[in-house]
Amino acid sequence: MLPMPVVLAMLAGSPGAAHAQARPYAVDGTHTTVYFGATHFGRSTVRGRFNRIDGRILYDPASGSGSLDVTVDTASVDSGLPPLDGVLRSPQFLDAQGFPYARLRAQRFIVEQGRLVAVEGELSLHGVTHPVRLEAERFSCGEEAVFGIRREACGGDFRLTLSRSAFGMTRFLPDVGDMVTLQIAIEATPAGPAEAPAMPPISPASPASDSQPAR
C-alpha cells in the first residue's frame, strides 16, 4: 500500500486551539476507495477506481475542525479493462510515470448545524494544482466492533466533480466527457505520531488557480 494522507483538522476557533484538541487518524486502506466516472459519447458512463490510497487526518470531533493530506497512487487506476488501464496510465491521461501521485490537501472543514457538509482545499493532479470543494454526503465518528475487537473510527462519503481539461488532460474530448465525478469513501482510525505515514515526493505542480473550487 503506497502512502496517501487523508481527511480533516483546523478552523473553528484559533488555529492553536484547534490543533491542541485535534487527534491524528490514519487512513484505513481496506475501507477507503476513490471511484471515478466520465461520460462516453454522452450515452453511458465509463467508471473505475484507484486501488492504492493512503493518508492522515487531524480531527476534533467536538468542534468539527480538521485537516487532511491524502495521496493516491495514479498507477493503481483500475477500470476492470487492462487495455484501458494502460491508456489511463499513459501520458495521454494520468501520466503515472511522470506524475506518480495525486495529492489532496485541505484545512477547511465546513460545519452547518453540527454536521460536516464540505471540505475545501487543493488537489494536485497531473502537475497542476487547483482549489476543490468536496461535498460531504455523510460523515461521523464513533466506536465499532470488527471481528469482536472494538475500535474508534471516523468515516464518510464525499463527492467531487472536476474538469479534467483544467488539469491538462484533454485526450479524446469531447467523446469522453470533460467533467469527471469522484466518489470518495473514507475510514480512518486513531494513530499516534509515530504512525504518521511518510509522504512521497510530489511532482512539481503549477500554482493553484484563483478560480472557484471545483465541486
C-alpha positions in Angstrom: 0.0 0.0 0.0 1.6 3.3 -1.1 1.3 6.3 1.2 -1.6 8.7 1.0 -2.6 11.1 3.7 -6.3 11.6 4.4 -9.1 13.9 5.8 -9.8 16.7 8.5 -8.4 19.3 11.1 -8.4 23.1 11.8 -10.5 26.3 11.5 -13.1 26.6 14.3 -11.6 29.0 16.7 -7.9 29.9 16.8 -5.6 27.6 14.9 -3.7 26.8 18.1 -6.8 25.8 19.9 -8.0 23.6 17.1 -4.7 21.7 16.8 -4.4 21.4 20.6 -7.6 19.3 20.6 -7.4 17.6 17.2 -6.5 13.9 17.1 -4.5 12.2 14.4 -6.2 9.5 12.4 -4.6 7.1 9.8 -6.5 6.2 6.7 -7.8 2.6 6.7 -6.8 1.5 3.2 -9.1 -1.5 3.3 -12.2 0.7 3.8 -11.2 3.7 1.7 -11.9 4.0 -2.1 -11.9 6.6 -4.8 -14.2 5.9 -7.7 -14.3 8.0 -10.9 -16.8 8.3 -13.8 -16.9 10.2 -17.1 -19.4 10.0 -19.9 -18.7 8.1 -23.1 -20.1 9.7 -26.2 -22.8 11.2 -24.0 -24.5 7.8 -23.8 -23.0 5.8 -20.9 -20.5 6.3 -18.1 -17.0 4.9 -18.0 -16.1 4.0 -14.4 -13.1 2.9 -12.5 -11.3 3.2 -9.2 -7.8 3.7 -7.6 -6.6 0.8 -5.6 -3.8 2.4 -3.5 -4.7 5.3 -1.2 -3.0 6.4 2.0 -3.4 9.4 4.2 -3.7 11.1 7.5 -6.4 13.2 9.2 -6.3 15.6 12.1 -9.8 15.9 13.5 -11.5 17.3 16.6 -14.9 15.6 16.9 -16.0 18.2 19.5 -15.6 21.2 17.3 -15.7 19.6 13.9 -12.4 21.2 12.9 -9.8 19.3 11.0 -7.3 19.0 8.2 -6.3 16.3 5.7 -3.5 15.2 3.5 -4.2 12.3 1.2 -2.2 10.8 -1.7 -3.4 8.4 -4.5 -1.1 6.2 -6.5 -2.1 7.1 -10.0 -0.6 3.8 -11.4 -3.2 1.9 -9.3 -6.0 3.1 -11.6 -8.3 0.1 -12.3 -11.2 0.3 -14.8 -11.5 -3.5 -15.0 -10.2 -3.4 -18.6 -6.4 -3.8 -18.7 -6.1 -2.2 -22.2 -8.0 0.9 -21.0 -5.9 1.0 -17.8 -2.8 1.2 -19.9 -4.2 4.2 -21.8 -5.2 5.9 -18.5 -1.7 5.4 -17.1 -0.1 6.8 -20.2 0.9 10.4 -21.0 -2.5 10.7 -22.8 -4.2 10.9 -19.4 -2.7 10.5 -15.9 1.0 10.0 -17.0 1.6 7.8 -14.0 5.3 7.6 -14.7 5.7 11.4 -14.8 3.2 12.1 -12.0 3.0 9.0 -9.8 0.8 10.6 -7.1 -2.3 12.8 -6.9 -2.5 14.7 -3.7 -5.4 16.2 -1.8 -4.7 18.7 1.0 -7.4 20.5 2.9 -7.6 22.7 6.0 -11.2 23.9 5.9 -14.0 21.7 7.2 -17.3 23.4 6.8 -19.9 22.5 9.6 -23.5 23.6 9.5 -26.0 22.8 12.2 -23.5 20.4 13.8 -22.9 18.4 10.6 -19.9 18.4 8.3 -21.2 19.5 4.9 -18.0 20.1 2.9 -14.2 20.1 2.9 -12.2 22.7 1.0 -8.6 22.5 -0.1 -6.5 21.9 -3.1 -5.9 19.0 -5.5 -2.6 18.4 -7.2 -3.1 16.2 -10.3 -1.0 15.7 -13.5 1.3 18.5 -12.4 -1.4 21.1 -11.9 -3.0 22.3 -8.6 -6.5 23.8 -8.3 -8.8 24.6 -5.4 -11.5 22.0 -4.8 -14.6 21.5 -2.6 -15.7 18.1 -1.6 -19.3 17.8 -0.7 -19.9 15.5 2.3 -22.8 13.1 1.8 -22.3 11.7 5.3 -19.6 11.8 8.0 -19.4 10.6 11.6 -17.1 9.2 14.3 -17.8 6.5 16.8 -17.0 3.1 18.2 -17.4 0.0 16.1 -16.7 -3.7 16.5 -14.6 -5.6 13.9 -14.3 -9.3 14.5 -15.1 -8.8 18.1 -12.5 -6.1 18.6 -13.9 -2.7 19.4 -12.2 0.4 17.9 -12.9 4.1 17.3 -13.2 5.2 13.7 -14.2 8.2 11.6 -15.5 7.9 8.1 -17.8 9.2 5.4 -18.7 9.6 1.8 -17.7 12.6 -0.3 -18.3 13.8 -3.8 -16.2 16.0 -6.2 -16.8 17.0 -9.8 -13.8 18.4 -11.7 -12.8 19.3 -15.3 -10.1 17.0 -16.5 -9.0 19.6 -19.1 -8.3 22.0 -16.3 -5.6 19.6 -15.1 -4.2 19.2 -18.6 -5.9 16.0 -19.7 -7.6 16.8 -23.0 -7.3 13.5 -24.9 -10.5 12.2 -26.6 -12.5 15.4 -25.8 -15.4 15.7 -26.3 -16.2 12.0 -26.9 -15.0 11.2 -23.4 -16.6 13.8 -21.2 -14.6 16.6 -19.7 -16.4 16.5 -16.3 -15.2 13.7 -14.1 -17.1 12.7 -10.9 -15.2 11.4 -8.0 -16.9 9.4 -5.3 -14.7 9.1 -2.2 -15.4 6.7 0.7 -13.0 7.0 3.6 -12.5 5.5 7.0 -9.7 6.3 9.4 -8.7 5.1 12.9 -6.7 6.9 15.7 -3.0 6.9 15.1 0.0 8.0 17.2 2.6 10.4 15.9 4.9 7.5 15.1 2.3 6.0 12.8 2.1 9.0 10.5 2.9 7.8 7.0 5.9 9.4 5.3 4.7 11.4 2.3 6.1 10.5 -1.1 7.8 13.3 -3.1 5.2 15.2 -5.2 6.0 16.2 -8.7 6.2 20.0 -9.2 2.7 21.4 -9.7 1.6 24.7 -11.1 0.4 27.3 -8.6 -3.3 27.0 -7.5 -5.7 28.9 -9.7 -7.7 31.8 -8.2 -10.9 30.3 -9.7 -13.7 28.9 -7.6 -13.2 25.4 -6.2 -14.2 22.5 -8.3 -17.2 20.7 -6.8 
